[in-house]
Every structure is written in C-alpha cells, then in structure tokens.
C-alpha cells in the first residue's frame, strides 16, 4: 500500500496548497506556556529517547532533532483529514488544548481540527537542514510553532530570511517554502508544533482526484 500511495503522490506534485496558509511567517500572538513548559522540562531523557525511537516522521533533514508525537496523520502523510492519537495524548491534552485555543483564535474558524501535534527538541549545536514539507498532507493545514524553551542563538530561517521566535510567541510558518533551523546556543530549543485547518473550508479540487487514484489502486 505504501508504494502505491507514493506512486499516487508523484502524480499530484502540482496540487496547490491552501491559499489561506502564510507564505512567510504569521505572528499569532503571545500565549501562556507556563504550565506546559514546566511539565515539558521535567520529561525524563528515557521518555524522549523512547518516544523519538517510535516516531513516523523520520526524515534526514531533521538530523538529530528529537520528537514526542501526541497525534499523527494516519495516511502515510497524504491526507490531513485522518489522524490518530498516540498513547501520551491523554496525559498531555489538558496542558496543550488551552494553547490550541489561544493560538488559533486569530483565524476565526468556527470548527478547527489538529491533525498533527508534537514536541520537537533540538540540542545545542543542532540543525534542521533546509527543506520544504513535500508530502501532500502538509499542503492544507496551517503549520504552527510555539517555542517552549529557546535561547538568543536559535535562528529559524523561512524563505532564507532569519527569524528568532521568543518563548510563548506563537507563529505560523510557511512549510511550503524552504525553511531551516540552527541552534548555536548552549541550551535545548523545544517547540510545540501542530497543524490546524478549518473543517468548514471547501476541500481542494485535487483531493477528489487523489481519492479516485487511491480507490483504483
């Protein structure tokens, strides 16, 4: 099935991204991360190591960045409408959902969904090499970052433009263009990362063609 889906994806490289997505960086405001940050900083190394070893988003560009996945799309990164909660979500949702609400208020959607939710930790000296999110699933939802721990020497590049995002500063980043990260500081850089989309927005025309290709496989 995976090979078939990859073949289908190759035929949909021209699928247009959601026109509501930012083409650079959209600042969403400062949110209260105190409780979540406190909890994240007490996560044992054994949990980081175990959860990172099970992550499905194992891409070379991410280098040694570690992830704890709370929710992930369940369609080989091709369809944002289907996702699965990982076991740790039940433990963490009460800390994360208030941040969802505060961060996404500027969009004004009456009904929103969050297909992917994770923590990402980059150690001092870490890098995420320049890349763009090429999978079909990434074309539709907004890609949102909330820094929980950072330092002045962390740089996030979007379209080759350098940015520094402060702790608690929620931003949507353009994941369709080239983006990269460098941590040249002495402390970890930890972000809450999630995707968000409007359940009431009409779906893209190319999605029907993708589903037809899937049904024929």
Order of alpha helices (4+ residues) and beta strands (2+ residues): alpha-beta-alpha-alpha-beta-beta-alpha-beta-beta-beta-beta-beta-beta-beta-beta-beta-alpha
